[in-house]
Amino acid sequence: MQALSTGQVARYCLVSPETIQNWIHDRGLPAQRTAGGQYRVRPHDLRRFMIEHGMSVAELDRALFKEEQPRCWEFFAAAPDHAGQTRECETCVVYRAEALRCYELRHYVDHRHVHCPTDDCAACPYHQRYAAGEPLQAPTNGPTAAVT
């Protein structure tokens, strides 16, 4: 996906393009100016900003990944060594929220509510395949209280 205009970014964030311009100036939303003076935001920068500020990235993920990336429970259900072990997924907050990136939710919920095959995302086969070098970091802003 190419860089997004402030209007496109606004639609993903459910705000006006003027608010996006304010966020670029005042809240550190990374952006570049075109030769014509318009702002453009890279999708991965927008995604990081949205997560850091507690916004849903579901619509952005659908556009970015076009549903090509399976959910973690779909990934593990297809793995022969996990056959029959995905039943516990039905009680997992990641499954119940239909989250695309389980490894991002771990910063927001108590680990007892996320049924992962490993305690370390970096060691997880799903994370290794789909995170592709994205840093594992806790959000710097937005909701941080764990759901218990």
Beta strands, then each sheet from edge to edge (+ up, - down):
strand 1: 4-5
strand 2: 32-33
strand 3: 39-41
sheet 1: 1+ 3- 2+
end
